């Protein structure tokens, strides 16, 4: 008669080393994420909601801190074609170079790439759609959404709320 292995035997359970390694990795993950966040100690991260309200003009507060979206075509930055840099209105971090701006036909300022390390992303399933939201890496202010229907060389479209940006001419 053949011996049957029990489903609760040693072969069915992960080894002690595997469990300990998994637990160590889970505990280290937040520390590793913080270590890779070069803006973690930014003073902008500790501003209160009241401080943000006081420092941001009108609708910019709603966009940057509450993830609102401005109406398409509402931003004067759609017509901005000078050489320069588009920076976060909340903290001043440069996000995009004007050479990367393109006319997407969407009604929002659009860029095909961002300055390395200047934006961070997260999944956004609001409004019944799966999208990728991006925000300023320094102050965590909402900027817009990134889509994969942009021009070469990246194929990306960073669709930005103009109310979240400040243009600085070169």
ABEGO torsion letter per residue (X at the ends): XBBBBBAABAAABBBAAAAAAAAAAAAAAAAAAAAABAAAABAAAABBAAAAAAABBEAAAAAAAAGBBBBBGABAAAABABBEBBBBAAAGBBABBAAABBBAGAGBBBBABBBBGABBBBBBABGGBBBBBBBBAAAGBBAEBBBAABBOAAGBBBBBBAAABBBBBX
